[in-house]
């Protein structure tokens, strides 16, 4: 493939709101396979690093994700380029590229890797998820027992179990929300932090049934408008009313003084 063909494939995956240039350096680099220059909107690929078009496309899509990320930021990149937002864009592009047969899923071709993946999922992700969720069940019971004897559960967590309170809280939520342990303990912590039931279930399904990456799922959750807590909404309204009343009271005093002066 030449550089024009690579650019054409990138645009076929997803159009870009800002124009960009894709250049083959014609060189080999031991440091990087490619880079993106946001100031000039250039994607530079060290094409002599690759002997396989699919690997070249992978790097091209990676750098293109930087360009799309910059487009979403008004043409500028944050100081840290590889943010969760970037990884969400990149993984989304890879999904689209695989669906359109532009990029080949390299993980699907190895039977040995597929077997190892299943072992990791069952023995470690599922195993750890089950353990943390089960611990949440027992911690919930410990909370009830602490209440029964007049002790603070937080003190029990701090001084008896000697674990972070946040870890104990998340473990209990994993149990209470009945999260699917096959997503693994780390993803369960993320899911346990989602208060809305529908959003949490949708995120869990995206991880399990749709095979989305955690960054893609987190980006989708962040894009959902947050419902304001009723108590917070009323407190804000109360503050606005208090300010209005104070302002009107002050004006009433001024008007009263002016009227007194006219007598």
Secondary structure by P-SEA (a helix, b strand, c coil): ccaaaaaaaaaaacccccccccccccccccccccccccccbbbbbcccccccaaaaaaaaaaaaaaaaaaaaaccccccccccaaaaaaaaaaaaaaaaaccccccccccaaaaaaaaaaacccaaaaaaaaaaaaaaaaaaaaaaaaacccaaaaacccccccaaaaaaaaaaaaacccccccaaaaaaaaacccaaaaaaaaaaaccccccaaaaaaaaaaccccccaaaaaaaaaaaaaaaaaaaaaaaaaaaaaaaaac
